[in-house]
């Protein structure tokens, strides 16, 4: 297992700003529980939403390298004035650069979103402002099960005693039935 802690360094090369981010890379057997997971580790969780900011994990895949964060869930609230939605208790902030898509890639307008629709959101955590969405796509209905939730992001906190982790501000609870595998 390679374990550089989450590092962010800024530097300049010929007048250009440079940002390097290293995440915990995983090489080895899959952890058996939250206590064997580490802050900075990139995981993908499939599970069920238990309310705002709480997911019960059915399956977890430990990913080798960090990529863009993304998650899926039902729209809980829509703020048409600020063009923001809430999914899994996460405030999703959109901008003029956010791509909105229907299933199959057809364009979509923000005004067409409805509470209860399941969407996939890609982007980056934006601190106190919410999650900055680069892409928001409606998930096809045949892919949806009750309280469906997925998250793909780095672990922010580990609570071994509660067998849970936090990612994107959402607490993910593991059970003895949670299947865990490594990429």
PESULGI-V272334 format. One record per backbone hydrogen bond with DSSP energy under -0.5 kcal/mol. CO is the residue of the C=O (numbers start at 0). NH is the residue of the N-H. Records with the same first field share a line. If there is no record, write none. Layout:
BEGIN
CO: NH / NH
END
This chain:
BEGIN
6: 21
8: 19
10: 17
12: 15
15: 12
17: 10
19: 8
21: 6
23: 41
24: 1 / 26
32: 35
33: 36
37: 40
39: 23
40: 42 / 154
41: 62
42: 152
43: 60
44: 150
45: 57 / 58
46: 148
47: 55
50: 53
52: 170
53: 49 / 50
54: 56 / 172
55: 47
57: 178
58: 45
59: 61 / 180
60: 43 / 62
61: 182
63: 25
68: 122
69: 151
70: 120
71: 149
72: 118
73: 87
74: 115
76: 85
77: 79
78: 82 / 83
82: 93
83: 78
84: 91
85: 75 / 76
86: 89
87: 52
88: 90
89: 86 / 91
90: 92 / 130
91: 84
92: 132
94: 97
98: 135
99: 107
100: 137
101: 104
105: 101
108: 111
109: 112
113: 116
116: 74 / 118
117: 138
118: 72
119: 136
120: 70
121: 133 / 134
122: 68
123: 131
125: 128
126: 129
129: 125 / 131
130: 92 / 132
131: 123
133: 98
134: 121
135: 100
136: 119
139: 142
140: 143
144: 147
146: 48
148: 46
149: 71
150: 44
151: 69
152: 42
154: 39
156: 165
158: 161 / 162 / 163
159: 162
162: 173
163: 158
164: 171
165: 155 / 156
166: 169
169: 166
170: 54 / 172
171: 164
172: 56
174: 177
178: 59
180: 61
END
